[in-house]
């Protein structure tokens, strides 16, 4: 039987033909809104009006758990960003990560909700793979304590400059009833130490919405949102600074009245206590400002002039309060300041009892501030 003769096709020529065919098909579909949005995100931008329908909160809305506000933000964003894909390590109802009305990703079915199962390491690795597809923005949730299980893929994402979004809930010893094994005491400090990972711990509902904005704008590395299970009071933004200050990582939430004598610094669920303590100190004639510092990484990215404006070197009476390890806070309070935080593990008890026992109250913050004044 004679050997058949085939015209030799060079691989580069075949690749060029496939590329030309792809571009031709793509050009024919560019008028489709979904394709246009995908191309926009693939080019590193976000669709026009992507943040226009995000929720806004007032004092009348009462206390809101930041995990619940995150869930509301996800619903609004999913309507504007078609390839925002969500998932959870079998904790979607607790993490509030399900995109309502969207299909699940199942065999033979492509959807926007991914059920990763109880396997955070695989979840983080799959998210890294998704990030390699231009236009896809993956997010996924678990409890903050379980960040340890997915630390290797988080670190790889930071190394490679990938931009997954981690939704980490149940963020402190406020998770009292589940005991110290589920209370992430050292996690904030250890994850802040990871280069190119942006960690954000918002202090109320509107800061949480701003945290999602910051996460989506950051396409150079992963972002971790650290969120509460318990409700936090909504700060009166008509009286105090707008939550958009979160975009700078830290900002003067409540300015001093009179000469600046004391700076109270807080993140997350402890911002509320700083606000109460400030009011008491101001009533005593002590000019006190509250600095909300939800993201050290975003704050350190600002120029020195801005950082000195928020934390003036001339005022060394500073007290920081955060329901996590005190490690690292000395950079912001200085040698003359004080940090109220965790130096050990938590305990098994209701949240109110735990917070009082470990000093995360306005009363204890006042006590430490007055001690510095004396």
C-alpha positions in Angstrom: 0.0 0.0 0.0 1.5 3.3 -1.0 2.3 5.8 1.7 -0.1 8.7 1.7 1.3 12.1 1.1 0.3 14.9 3.3 1.1 18.6 2.9 3.4 19.5 5.9 1.7 21.9 8.2 4.0 23.8 10.6 2.8 24.2 14.1 3.2 28.0 14.0 1.1 28.2 10.8 -1.6 26.1 12.4 -1.5 28.2 15.5 -1.8 31.4 13.3 -4.8 29.9 11.5 -6.5 29.0 14.8 -5.8 32.5 16.2 -7.3 34.1 13.0 -10.4 31.9 13.3 -10.8 32.8 17.0 -10.4 36.5 16.3 -13.0 36.3 13.5 -15.5 34.6 15.8 -14.8 37.1 18.6 -15.2 40.1 16.3 -18.7 38.7 15.3 -19.7 38.5 19.0 -18.3 41.8 20.3 -21.7 43.4 20.0 -23.0 40.9 22.7 -23.1 42.7 26.1 -21.8 39.7 27.9 -18.8 39.3 25.6 -18.1 43.0 25.8 -18.1 42.9 29.6 -15.8 39.8 29.5 -13.3 41.6 27.2 -13.4 44.6 29.5 -12.5 42.6 32.6 -10.0 40.5 30.6 -8.2 43.7 29.8 -7.9 44.5 33.5 -10.8 46.9 33.8 -14.3 46.6 35.3 -17.6 47.1 33.5 -19.0 50.6 33.4 -21.2 51.2 36.4 -20.0 48.1 38.3 -20.4 49.8 41.7 -23.5 51.8 41.0 -26.0 49.6 42.8 -24.0 48.7 45.9 -25.9 49.0 49.2 -25.6 52.0 51.4 -26.4 51.9 55.1 -27.6 54.5 57.7 -27.8 54.5 61.5 -31.5 53.5 61.1 -30.4 50.2 59.6 -29.1 49.2 63.0 -26.4 46.6 63.7 -25.2 44.5 60.8 -22.8 41.6 60.8 -20.2 42.4 58.2 -20.5 38.9 56.7 -24.2 39.7 56.0 -23.3 43.0 54.4 -20.7 41.3 52.3 -23.4 38.9 51.0 -25.6 41.9 50.0 -22.6 43.4 48.2 -22.0 40.2 46.3 -25.6 40.1 45.0 -25.2 43.7 43.7 -21.8 43.1 42.1 -22.8 39.8 40.5 -25.4 41.6 38.5 -22.8 44.0 37.0 -19.8 41.7 36.7 -20.8 38.6 34.7 -17.7 36.5 35.4 -17.6 37.1 39.2 -17.8 33.5 40.4 -18.4 32.5 44.0 -18.0 29.5 46.2 -17.4 28.2 49.7 -15.9 25.3 51.5 -19.3 23.9 52.5 -20.1 27.1 54.5 -22.0 29.2 52.0 -25.0 29.9 54.4 -22.6 31.1 57.1 -20.2 32.9 54.8 -23.1 34.5 52.7 -21.3 33.7 49.5 -24.0 32.2 47.4 -25.0 34.3 44.3 -28.8 34.2 44.4 -30.6 33.1 41.3 -27.4 31.7 39.7 -26.8 28.0 38.8 -24.3 25.8 40.5 -21.2 24.5 38.8 -22.0 20.8 38.4 -21.1 18.0 36.0 -22.5 19.0 32.6 -23.6 22.4 34.0 -21.7 25.6 34.2 -22.8 28.0 36.9 -21.5 30.8 39.1 -21.8 29.0 42.4 -19.0 26.5 43.1 -19.4 23.9 45.8 -15.9 23.2 46.9 -16.6 20.8 49.7 -14.8 20.8 53.0 -11.3 21.2 51.4 -9.9 24.7 51.7 -6.6 23.8 50.2 -8.2 22.5 47.0 -10.5 25.6 47.0 -7.6 28.0 47.0 -5.8 26.0 44.4 -8.8 26.0 42.1 -9.2 29.7 42.5 -5.7 30.2 41.4 -6.4 28.2 38.3 -9.5 30.3 37.6 -7.5 33.5 37.9 -5.4 32.4 35.0 -8.4 32.7 32.8 -8.7 36.4 31.7 -11.9 38.0 32.8 -12.8 35.6 35.6 -12.8 37.0 39.2 -13.2 34.2 41.7 -14.1 34.6 45.3 -14.7 32.0 48.0 -15.4 31.8 51.7 -14.7 29.9 54.8 -14.2 30.6 58.5 -11.1 32.7 59.2 -9.6 30.0 61.4 -9.5 27.7 58.4 -7.2 30.1 56.5 -4.4 27.8 57.8 -5.7 24.9 55.6 -5.4 27.1 52.4 -2.3 29.0 53.3 -0.1 27.4 50.5 -2.4 28.5 47.7 -2.9 31.9 49.3 0.9 32.3 49.4 1.2 31.1 45.8 -1.5 33.6 44.7 0.5 36.4 46.4 3.7 35.2 44.7 2.2 35.0 41.3 0.3 38.2 41.5 -3.1 36.5 41.1 -6.2 38.3 42.4 -8.7 35.9 44.1 -10.9 37.3 46.8 -11.1 35.5 50.1 -14.2 36.0 52.3 -13.2 35.0 55.8 -16.0 35.1 58.4 -16.2 34.5 62.1 -13.2 36.6 62.6 -12.3 36.7 66.3 -12.9 35.4 69.8 -16.4 36.6 69.3 -17.0 33.1 68.1 -17.2 32.1 71.7 -19.6 29.2 71.8 -17.4 27.2 69.4 -14.5 27.4 71.8 -10.9 28.5 71.4 -10.1 26.0 68.6 -12.3 28.0 66.3 -11.1 31.5 67.4 -8.5 32.9 65.0 -6.3 34.7 67.5 -3.0 34.9 65.5 -4.3 34.8 62.0 -4.5 38.6 61.3 -0.9 39.0 62.3 0.4 36.0 60.3 -1.5 36.9 57.2 -0.5 40.6 57.4 3.1 39.3 57.3 2.5 37.6 53.9 3.9 39.9 51.1 1.5 41.0 48.4 -1.6 39.9 50.3 -4.0 42.7 51.2 -5.9 42.0 54.4 -9.0 44.2 55.2 -11.0 44.0 58.4 -13.9 46.5 58.0 -15.5 48.2 61.1 -19.1 48.5 60.0 -21.5 48.0 57.1 -20.3 50.8 54.8 -16.7 49.9 55.4 -17.6 46.4 54.3 -19.0 47.7 51.0 -15.8 49.8 50.5 -13.7 46.7 51.2 -15.4 44.9 48.3 -14.6 47.9 46.1 -11.0 47.8 47.1 -10.8 44.0 46.5 -12.1 44.3 43.0 -9.9 47.2 42.1 -6.8 45.3 43.3 -5.8 43.1 40.4 -2.1 42.8 41.4 -2.5 40.3 44.2 -5.1 38.5 46.5 -7.4 40.3 48.9 -8.7 38.9 52.1 -11.9 40.3 53.7 -12.1 39.5 57.4 -15.7 39.7 58.6 -17.7 39.3 61.8 -20.4 36.9 62.7 -21.9 39.4 65.2 -23.7 42.5 64.4 -21.8 45.8 64.4 -23.5 49.3 64.8 -23.6 51.3 61.6 -21.6 54.5 62.0 -23.3 57.8 61.4 -21.6 58.9 58.2 -23.4 62.3 58.2 -21.6 63.1 61.4 -18.3 61.3 60.9 -16.0 60.6 58.0 -17.2 58.8 54.9 -16.4 55.1 54.7 -14.5 55.7 51.4 -11.5 56.4 53.7 -11.1 52.7 53.7 -9.5 53.0 50.3 -6.5 54.5 51.9 -6.3 51.7 54.5 -6.7 54.0 57.4 -8.4 57.4 58.0 -9.5 59.8 60.7 -13.0 58.5 61.4 -13.8 60.9 64.2 -11.7 64.1 64.6 -10.7 65.6 67.9 -12.4 68.6 69.3 -9.7 71.0 70.5 -6.0 70.2 70.9 -5.1 66.6 69.9 -4.1 64.7 73.1 -5.1 61.1 72.4 -5.4 58.8 69.4 -7.6 55.6 69.6 -6.9 53.1 66.7 -9.2 50.2 66.0 -10.3 47.8 63.3 -13.4 45.6 62.8 -15.7 45.0 65.7 -13.6 47.1 68.1 -14.2 50.4 66.2 -17.5 50.8 68.0 -15.7 50.8 71.4 -13.2 53.4 70.2 -16.1 55.7 69.2 -17.8 55.3 72.7 -14.5 55.9 74.5 -13.7 59.0 72.4 -17.1 60.5 73.4 -16.3 60.0 77.1 -12.8 61.5 76.8 -14.0 64.5 74.8 -16.6 65.1 77.6 -13.6 65.2 80.0 -11.9 67.8 77.9 -9.4 65.4 76.2 -9.1 66.1 72.5 -9.4 62.6 71.1 -9.5 61.2 67.6 -10.5 57.8 66.4 -8.5 56.3 63.5 -10.1 53.3 61.7 -7.3 51.2 60.3 -8.9 48.3 58.4 -6.0 47.5 56.1 -2.3 47.9 57.1 -1.3 47.1 53.5 -3.4 49.8 51.9 -2.3 52.3 54.6 1.4 51.6 54.1 0.9 52.1 50.3 0.0 55.8 51.0 2.7 58.4 51.1 4.3 59.5 54.4 2.5 62.9 54.4 -0.9 61.2 54.4 0.1 58.7 57.1 1.5 61.5 59.3 -1.7 63.4 58.7 -3.7 60.4 60.1 -1.3 59.5 62.8 0.6 62.8 63.7 4.1 62.0 65.1 3.5 64.8 67.6 0.9 62.8 69.5 2.4 59.7 71.1 -0.5 59.0 73.4 -2.1 56.2 71.4 -4.1 53.1 72.2 -4.9 50.4 69.7 -7.6 47.8 70.2 -8.2 44.7 68.1 -9.5 41.3 69.0 -6.5 39.5 67.7 -2.8 39.1 68.4 -1.0 42.3 69.5 2.0 41.3 67.3 3.0 44.2 65.0 0.8 46.9 66.5 3.9 48.6 68.0 4.6 50.2 64.6 1.4 52.3 65.0 1.3 53.0 68.8 5.0 53.5 69.3 7.0 52.8 72.5 4.8 55.1 74.5 1.5 53.6 73.4 -0.7 50.7 74.5 -2.3 47.8 72.6 -5.4 46.0 73.8 -5.3 42.6 72.1 -4.8 38.9 72.6 -1.7 37.4 74.0 -3.1 33.9 74.4 -6.0 31.8 73.1 -9.6 32.5 73.6 -12.1 30.6 75.8 -15.5 28.9 75.6 -18.2 31.4 76.6 -20.9 33.7 75.2 -19.5 36.6 73.2 -20.4 39.3 75.8 -18.6 37.4 78.5 -15.5 36.8 76.4 -15.2 40.4 75.2 -15.4 41.7 78.8 -13.0 39.1 80.1 -10.3 39.9 77.5 -10.8 43.7 77.7 -12.5 44.4 74.4 -14.9 47.0 75.8 -15.2 50.8 75.8 -14.7 50.8 79.6 -11.3 49.0 79.4 -10.2 51.2 76.5 -11.1 54.3 78.6 -9.1 52.9 81.5 -6.0 52.4 79.3 -6.3 55.8 77.7 -6.6 57.5 81.1 -3.6 55.7 82.3 -1.5 57.1 79.5 -2.8 60.6 80.3 -1.8 60.2 83.9 
